[in-house]
Amino acid sequence: MTRDNSNSYDTTDVRTTTTSISPTIPENAGITRTEPGASAGRVVLTGHNTITEVWQGLVADPEIRDYLVIAARKAVVGLDRDEVEKFLDSLRITNTPQMHHYPEDLILDLRWSAARAKESGWELSEIAPELGTGSSSVEDIISIGRLFQFVHHQNPHLSIDTETLTITVEIEYEKFKGRSRTQRTNVCRLLHVLSKAFDIRLAVSQNTQAFLKQFHREDLPCVSEWSIIQRGGTDTDEVLVKLDPYGTSTKILKALDQEPDGTLSYSELYEFVEKSASRVRQCVSKLREYGLITSFGSQNNKKVTQLDPGAEVLDNLQQQSEQRCQPYASPDPTPNSERQRRECASAVRWRGEGDATGISREEGRRPGAADRPARGLRVVRRFGRRFRVRRPASGCGVG
């Protein structure tokens, strides 16, 4: 579940006193994922329809329209005309004369007593189903939809108890995918706005969930919190054999792991990893194939996020790296300490050679005997030449 409590509508300017309206978002409001067919709640909506059809399905319910009027009243009762006008401007609520829609005027009238505001409330509920049709735009739906978040607002001048209604939204993968990106984005925006007032159950398959996470996480931020089970799972043992603890792919996983939401843009990855863009893209493609990460966003703003298997693989890779620097078991502590430093230095040299030559070690190659000095030998340099000499059995140095 996710909710955003950051909305605060400030009606302040140099001529008026500060009036900050912060809606009360209940704990059980938000969006949670359920399995397809698990329909429950006051209203069941079809999320693969257009935003206008989804909105009309919502406000067709009389109780939902009552909630809209209550929310508008709770937001404006106690404010003066100037403050209400600034508040409506912050929500981008405007009149549409061609449709004979005057929500600004109607909401201004809702400041008065219930008896006086009754007719205006009735008119507001009547024009709600017509939003998004004729001369009315999609933005009219979003703007009026923002009023719902005030349905639980604690207004000292108006006491009306409201419960958090449950709404189920069913989305079929193929039909939703077949919509244009703009149509899909508009529906996601509306659901995000409604999630501040209602308990929304999103009935979607794993495919739809993955699709939303890849293409619409910015329009529907809650999907970032949902775990995705990869089809067929991820064979972490097989992946561990293929990845080098010091390679570019591991650096990408580390970079993502350091972010609170596990997400970075491609440009941020280029900067962090300090490799060519083509090399980073190649490794991203491979990690995505392994099921460790997923990418999303438009072509101009592509982003990458780490999945749960990616975090698990990274932990294992880091453990491998630490074990390579562990001392060998021996009763003599002095050689152990020297050997530990030598092994770590050897690993660093081996890693550096791979980066310098541009050799890909993504296939899981580990340093063998040819990559490091043999055990029991050490390299010394005399008169410009290198020799390998046998190390003494004791912990004394070689003179």
N, C-alpha and C positions, 0 to 999 in steps of 0.2 A: 504494500500500500504506500502511496505517496501523497503528500499534500504540501502546498506552498502557503506558508503564513506570512509571506513577505509583502503582500498587497496592503498598502496603506494609502488612502486617498486624502491628500492634503488640500484643503480649500483656502490656503493662506495666500494673501498677497499683501502689498504695503498698506492697503487701506482697511484691511479687516483683521480681526483677531484670529489666532490659530485655531482651526477646527480640523483635527485629524480623525478620519473615520477608518478604523481597522476592523474588518469583519471577524467574527468569532468562527473559527473552523473547528467543528467537533472532531473528536478522536476517531470516530468511526466513519468519517467522510474520506473519500479517496477512491482509488481504483485498485482492485485486486483481480487476479486472473483466475478463471474457473474453467473447467473442461466444457467443451461444446455439449449442449443438451441440458446443462444444469441451469435451466431458466427459473428465476425466482424474483420476487420483488413486486413493486407497485406497477412498473412498466417494463415491457420487453421491447427493445429497439433493434432494428436491423442496421448494423454499423457499416455494411458494405454498400448502403445506399448513399445518395448525395446528402450534403449537410442540411438542405431544405427539407428533404424527406425525413431525416432523423429528427430534426427540430419539430416538424409537424406531428410526428409520432409521439414526441415527448409532451407537447402542450395540448394534445388532444385529450389528455386526462384532466378532468376538472380540478382535482386536488393539486396537480402541478401548477395550473394557472393560478389557483388561490395562493400557492406558495410564492409565485412571482409577485403578486400584489403585496403580500405580507412583507416580502424582502424589500420591495421598493419603499414601503411605508417605514420599516425599521431603519432604513438608511437615511431618510430625509426628515422624519418628525423631529422637531426641536431645532432645525436649521432655519436661517433666514433665506430670503430669495437669492441673495448674492451667493451664499454658500452652496445652495442647491445647484445653481447654474454652473458654478465651478466644479462641483462634484460630477454633474452630468457630462461636463466637458472632459473630465479626466477619464470617464468611461467611454467617451466618444459616442454618446447617445444623441442623435439628432432627429429632427422632424423630417418626414417625407411627404410634402404637400400633395404630390401627384397621386399618392395612395390614400390621402386623407388620414395619414398617420401623424399624430402630434404627441409622441411619448414625452417630450420635454414638458409640455404644458400639463399633461395628465399627471406626471410625477410631481410637478410643483404643487398641484392641487391635493396630493396625498398627504401633505403636511398638516392638513386640518383635521378636525374630529372625524371619527369613523362615519358618522351620518353624512357629513358634508363630502367626505372623500369616497363614499360608496359608488357614486356614478362614475367618477374618474377611474376607480379601480376596475369596474366592470368594463369600461371602454378599453383599458390597457390589456385586460385579458382577452378581449375580442380581437384586437389587432395582432396579438402574438402569433396565431397560426398563419397570418398573411405575410410575416417577415420572410425575406428572401425570395419573394415572388414579385412579378411586375417590375415596378421601378425601385422596389426595395432590394437591398444588396445583401450579400453574405455577411458583410461587416455589421449590418443591423442586427442579425441574429447573434453574432458574437457579443456585441455591445449590450443588448438587452439580456443576454445569457449571463453576463457578469453580475447582474443584479441578484441572481440566485444566492450568491455567497453571503448575502446579508440576511438570509432567512433565519439564521441562528444568532444574529447580532444582538448584543445586550444593550438595548437602548433604554436609558433611564426614564424616558418620556413615554415609552410604549412597551407594555408587557404582554407578549403573545408567545405561548409555549409551542415549540415545533419539534417534531422528531425527525431524525435523519432517514429519509426514504431510500429504499433500495431500488436500483434500476439495473436491469440486465441488458447488456449490449452484445448481440451475437454477430460475429464477423466470419464469413466464409472466405477462405484463403484465395481461391481462384477469382471470385467475383470482386474481392477487394483489390487484388493485384491488377485486375483488368481495368480499374478506374485510372484516370489520369492522376499524376502526382498532386496536382492542385486540388482535385476533388478529395483525395485521401487526406491531404494535409488539413483541409478545412474541417473534416470530420474529427480528426485528432485534436485540433484546436478547440473545438466545441466540447469534446469529452474532457479535456484538461480543465476548461472553465467550469463545467458542471461538477467536476470532482471536488470542488471546494464546498459544495453544499450537499451532495448526495453520496451514498455508498454505491459506487458503480462496480458491477461485476462484469468483467470483460470475458465472455465465453469464446475462447479462441483455441485453435490447435497449436501444436508445437511449430508448425510451418508458419502460421500467421504470426505467432509470437516472435520468431526469428526475423520475419520480414519487417515487423514493426520496429524491432530493435536495430535492424540494419539501416532502415530508410526513414524512420519517423521518431527517433528518440528525442529529437529537439522539439518536435511538436507535441509529443506525449512523454515527458521526462520520466514518468514512473517506470517505463519499460526497462530503463537502465538498471533497476533493482531486481529484475526478474532473472533467475538463473535459466539458462538454456541447456537442455539435455541434447547433446549432439546425436544425430542419427547414427546408430551403430556404435556410439560411444567413442572414446579416445583411448587407444592402447598406449598408455604412458610408458610402459617398458620399452616398446618398440621405438617411441619417439626419443627416449633417453639415449638409446644407442646411436641415433642419427644426429643428435645435437651436441655441439662442443660447448663445455661450460664457459669457454672464453671467446666463443664466436659471436658474430654479429647478431644472429637470431636470439641468443641468450641476452645480449645487451638490450635488444628491443623489449624482451620480456621484463628485464629489470627496470627499464625506463617506464613501462606501463605500470609496473607494480608499485612504483614510488608515487603515483598519482592517486588521490583519494577515490576517484571514480574509475581508475584504471584505464583512462582514455587520453589519447594524445592525437593531434593532427599529424599529417604526414610531414609537414614542414618542421614541426617540433621534434619528430623522430630523427629527421636528417641532422638537425642541430645537436641532438643528444648523442646519437650514435657516432657522428663524425665520419660517416662513410658516404660514398657517392649515392645519389638518389636512386639510381638503377639497382645498386646492390641492396639498399634498404627495401625497395619495392619487391625485389626477388625474394628476400627473406620473409617479408610480410606475407607474400603469396604462399610460401612454404608453410609458415606457421598457421595460416588460415586453413590450408589443406590438412594439416595435422589436427585441426579442431581446437587449437590453443587460443586463438584470437578471432575476432570478427571485425569487419570494416563496415562503415556506413557513411552517409552524407552524400552531398552532391559532388560532381566531378571537380568543382572548384574548391570544395571545402571537405575533402575526404578525411575521415578520422578512423582511428583504430582503437579497439578496446579489448582488454584481456578477459578471457573466460575462466571459469573455475579450473578446468584441466591445465590451463596455462600457468596458473599460480602454483598448482601441485607439481608440475614439471620443473618450474623454476626452483622450488624448494629442494627437489631432488638433485638438480644440477649444482646448487650451492653446497649441498652436503658432499657431493662428489669432489668439488673443488677444495673443501676444507679437509677431506680425508687425504687428499694428495699431499697436503702439507703437514700431515701428522707424523711424528717420529716413529721409527721402527722399534719393536720391543727388544730391549737389551739391558743387561744388568749394569752396564757402564754408562752413566748419565752424560759424560763429556762427549763421546763420539755421537751419541743420539742427538744432542743439540746441534752439533756441526752438520750431521747428516740431514736434520730437518731443514736447516737454513739452505743447505746445498740443493735439496730436492725442490724446495720452493723456488730458489733462483733458477734451477733448471727448467721448471715449469714455466716461469716467466719468460726465459729465453726462448723456449719452444713456441710459446704463444706469440711472442714478438716476431719470430721468423715467419710464422704463418701469415701475420698481418702484412709484413713488409713485402713478401713475395706475392701476396694476393691469392695464395692457395686456399681453396675452400676446404675447411675441415668439418663441414656440416654432416659428412657421412659417418661421423662417430669415431674417427681415428684418434687413438691415444698415443702418447709418446712411447715408443718402444726402446729397445736396447740401443739402436742406432742414434736415437735422439738425445741421449743423456750419457754421462760418463758411467762406466761399469762400476758396480759396487766393489768396494775394497780398493779402488784406484782413485788417485786425484791427479789433476793436471798442474804441472809447474812449468815456468818459462825461464830458460837460462840462455844467455847469449843470443837472444832473439829467436830461439827455437823452443818448441813445446815438447814436453815429455810427459808420459804417464808413469807414475811410480807407485809402488805398493805402499799402502798406508800401514803403519805399525799397528800391532795388535793392541797396544796400550793407548791411553788417551793423550800421549805426548805428541807434539807437533814434529814435523820433519824438518830437520835443519838444513 
